[in-house]
């Protein structure tokens, strides 16, 4: 996955988003069961998703045309 992210592969963007959403769900479930330290994992996954949905990042991964960001 790291190779795909480094090279701007579309599949790596999709896989990272999916795994980050799964991480958020698991982190939330872990917090509910009493593991307060999982808040750090939840925050990191949320930051990753936020970053991947930025327009310039989506253009890099071919998820958005450059003209759409102007």
Residue frames as a rotation matrix with the C-alpha (Angstrom) as fourth column:
UNK 1
0.571 0.821 0.000 0.00
0.821 -0.571 0.000 0.00
0.000 0.000 -1.000 0.00
UNK 2
0.373 -0.506 -0.778 2.84
0.209 -0.771 0.601 2.40
-0.904 -0.387 -0.182 0.81
UNK 3
-0.689 -0.631 0.357 4.29
0.452 0.011 0.892 1.90
-0.567 0.776 0.277 -2.69
UNK 4
-0.177 0.730 0.661 0.92
0.950 -0.048 0.308 2.72
0.256 0.682 -0.685 -4.24
UNK 5
0.744 0.422 -0.519 0.53
0.584 -0.787 0.197 5.84
-0.325 -0.450 -0.832 -2.13
UNK 6
-0.045 -0.868 -0.495 4.05
0.203 -0.493 0.846 7.01
-0.978 -0.063 0.198 -2.97
UNK 7
-0.856 -0.322 0.405 3.39
0.407 0.065 0.911 6.51
-0.319 0.945 0.075 -6.70
UNK 8
-0.643 0.655 -0.397 -0.10
-0.614 -0.751 -0.244 8.05
-0.458 0.087 0.885 -6.68
UNK 9
-0.927 0.307 -0.217 -1.98
0.098 0.756 0.647 4.88
0.363 0.578 -0.731 -7.60
UNK 10
-0.275 0.919 0.283 -5.77
-0.702 -0.393 0.594 5.11
0.657 -0.035 0.753 -7.52
UNK 11
0.343 0.420 -0.840 -6.12
0.147 0.859 0.490 1.71
0.928 -0.291 0.233 -5.84
UNK 12
-0.542 -0.617 -0.570 -3.89
0.680 0.077 -0.729 2.81
0.494 -0.783 0.377 -2.96
UNK 13
-0.827 0.337 0.450 -6.07
-0.446 -0.881 -0.160 5.85
0.343 -0.333 0.879 -2.29
UNK 14
0.154 0.966 -0.209 -9.19
-0.619 0.259 0.741 3.67
0.770 0.015 0.638 -2.22
UNK 15
0.181 -0.152 -0.972 -7.59
0.472 0.880 -0.050 1.02
0.863 -0.449 0.231 -0.03
UNK 16
-0.827 -0.548 -0.123 -6.31
0.392 -0.408 -0.825 3.60
0.402 -0.730 0.552 2.44
UNK 17
-0.538 0.717 0.443 -9.72
-0.719 -0.665 0.203 5.25
0.440 -0.209 0.873 2.72
UNK 18
0.387 0.702 -0.598 -11.41
-0.287 0.708 0.645 1.89
0.876 -0.078 0.475 3.31
UNK 19
-0.051 -0.494 -0.868 -8.87
0.689 0.611 -0.389 0.81
0.723 -0.618 0.309 5.93
UNK 20
-0.922 -0.265 0.282 -9.05
0.022 -0.764 -0.645 4.19
0.386 -0.589 0.710 7.67
UNK 21
-0.120 0.952 0.282 -12.84
-0.796 -0.262 0.545 3.97
0.593 -0.159 0.790 7.95
UNK 22
0.472 0.203 -0.858 -12.48
0.192 0.926 0.325 0.45
0.860 -0.319 0.398 9.34
UNK 23
-0.526 -0.768 -0.366 -9.88
0.600 -0.030 -0.800 1.80
0.603 -0.640 0.476 11.78
UNK 24
-0.712 0.354 0.607 -12.28
-0.532 -0.835 -0.137 4.52
0.458 -0.421 0.783 12.91
UNK 25
0.365 0.910 -0.198 -15.04
-0.567 0.386 0.727 1.96
0.738 -0.153 0.657 13.49
UNK 26
0.301 -0.326 -0.896 -12.73
0.552 0.826 -0.115 -0.34
0.777 -0.460 0.429 15.43
UNK 27
-0.777 -0.614 0.136 -11.34
0.291 -0.543 -0.788 2.57
0.558 -0.573 0.601 17.42
UNK 28
-0.341 0.748 0.569 -14.83
-0.756 -0.578 0.307 3.75
0.559 -0.326 0.763 18.34
UNK 29
0.609 0.556 -0.566 -15.79
-0.170 0.788 0.592 0.22
0.775 -0.264 0.574 19.40
UNK 30
-0.122 -0.762 -0.636 -12.62
0.671 0.409 -0.619 -0.02
0.731 -0.502 0.461 21.45
UNK 31
-0.818 -0.115 0.564 -13.38
-0.228 -0.834 -0.502 3.26
0.528 -0.539 0.656 23.19
UNK 32
0.159 0.970 0.185 -16.89
-0.732 -0.010 0.681 2.06
0.663 -0.243 0.708 23.99
UNK 33
0.625 0.059 -0.778 -15.47
0.254 0.927 0.274 -1.08
0.738 -0.369 0.565 25.61
UNK 34
0.957 -0.140 -0.256 -13.25
0.216 -0.249 0.944 1.01
-0.196 -0.958 -0.208 27.85
UNK 35
0.067 -0.982 0.177 -9.96
0.950 0.117 0.288 1.46
-0.303 0.148 0.941 25.98
UNK 36
0.791 0.282 -0.543 -9.62
0.231 -0.959 -0.162 5.23
-0.567 0.003 -0.824 26.13
UNK 37
-0.165 -0.952 -0.259 -6.14
-0.094 -0.246 0.965 5.10
-0.982 0.184 -0.049 24.55
UNK 38
-0.256 0.132 0.958 -7.79
0.868 0.468 0.168 4.13
-0.426 0.874 -0.234 21.25
UNK 39
0.731 0.513 -0.450 -8.71
0.318 -0.839 -0.441 7.81
-0.604 0.179 -0.777 20.83
UNK 40
-0.061 -0.846 -0.529 -5.24
-0.424 -0.458 0.781 8.33
-0.904 0.272 -0.331 19.35
UNK 41
-0.763 -0.161 0.626 -5.85
0.394 0.653 0.647 5.72
-0.513 0.740 -0.435 16.64
UNK 42
0.237 0.943 0.234 -9.24
0.886 -0.111 -0.451 7.26
-0.399 0.314 -0.862 15.94
UNK 43
0.603 -0.069 -0.795 -7.72
-0.083 -0.996 0.023 10.73
-0.794 0.052 -0.606 15.56
UNK 44
-0.489 -0.863 -0.125 -4.92
-0.287 0.024 0.958 9.51
-0.823 0.505 -0.260 13.29
UNK 45
-0.565 0.350 0.747 -7.38
0.739 0.618 0.269 7.69
-0.367 0.704 -0.608 11.01
UNK 46
0.564 0.803 -0.192 -9.59
0.660 -0.578 -0.480 10.78
-0.496 0.144 -0.856 10.86
UNK 47
0.247 -0.571 -0.783 -6.61
-0.361 -0.804 0.472 12.95
-0.899 0.166 -0.404 9.88
UNK 48
-0.750 -0.521 0.407 -5.65
0.118 0.499 0.858 10.47
-0.651 0.692 -0.313 7.14
UNK 49
-0.105 0.800 0.591 -9.17
0.957 0.243 -0.159 10.56
-0.271 0.549 -0.791 5.70
UNK 50
0.672 0.315 -0.670 -9.30
0.241 -0.949 -0.205 14.36
-0.700 -0.024 -0.713 5.91
UNK 51
-0.181 -0.850 -0.495 -5.99
-0.393 -0.399 0.828 14.63
-0.902 0.344 -0.262 4.06
UNK 52
-0.754 -0.142 0.642 -6.94
0.414 0.656 0.631 12.13
-0.510 0.742 -0.436 1.35
UNK 53
0.186 0.911 0.367 -10.09
0.953 -0.076 -0.294 14.08
-0.240 0.404 -0.883 0.58
UNK 54
0.054 -0.261 -0.964 -8.22
0.010 -0.965 0.262 17.38
-0.998 -0.024 -0.050 0.05
UNK 55
0.879 0.426 -0.215 -8.60
-0.185 -0.111 -0.977 18.52
-0.440 0.898 -0.018 -3.60
UNK 56
0.308 -0.826 -0.471 -4.87
-0.947 -0.220 -0.235 18.59
0.090 0.519 -0.850 -4.43
UNK 57
-0.540 -0.463 0.703 -4.41
-0.578 0.811 0.090 15.08
-0.612 -0.357 -0.705 -3.03
UNK 58
0.309 0.741 0.596 -7.37
0.094 0.600 -0.794 13.74
-0.946 0.302 0.116 -5.01
UNK 59
0.811 -0.110 -0.574 -5.85
-0.573 -0.345 -0.744 15.27
-0.116 0.932 -0.342 -8.17
UNK 60
-0.222 -0.974 0.040 -2.54
-0.963 0.225 0.151 13.53
-0.156 -0.005 -0.988 -7.42
UNK 61
-0.624 0.025 0.781 -4.32
-0.152 0.976 -0.153 10.18
-0.767 -0.214 -0.605 -7.18
UNK 62
-0.968 0.222 -0.117 -6.42
-0.105 0.066 0.992 10.83
0.228 0.973 -0.041 -10.29
UNK 63
-0.525 0.817 -0.237 -9.68
0.821 0.414 -0.392 10.98
-0.222 -0.401 -0.889 -8.36
UNK 64
0.544 0.631 -0.553 -10.44
0.455 -0.775 -0.438 14.57
-0.705 -0.013 -0.709 -9.41
UNK 65
0.365 -0.413 0.835 -9.54
0.856 -0.205 -0.475 16.60
0.367 0.888 0.278 -12.47
UNK 66
-0.587 -0.688 -0.426 -7.24
0.789 -0.604 -0.113 19.58
-0.179 -0.403 0.898 -11.99
UNK 67
-0.719 0.381 0.581 -9.83
0.095 -0.774 0.626 21.84
0.688 0.505 0.521 -13.65
UNK 68
0.291 0.908 -0.300 -12.37
0.448 0.148 0.882 20.95
0.846 -0.391 -0.363 -10.94
UNK 69
0.068 -0.346 -0.936 -10.12
0.995 -0.045 0.089 22.40
-0.073 -0.937 0.342 -8.22
UNK 70
-0.863 -0.434 0.260 -10.03
0.473 -0.874 0.112 25.90
0.178 0.220 0.959 -9.72
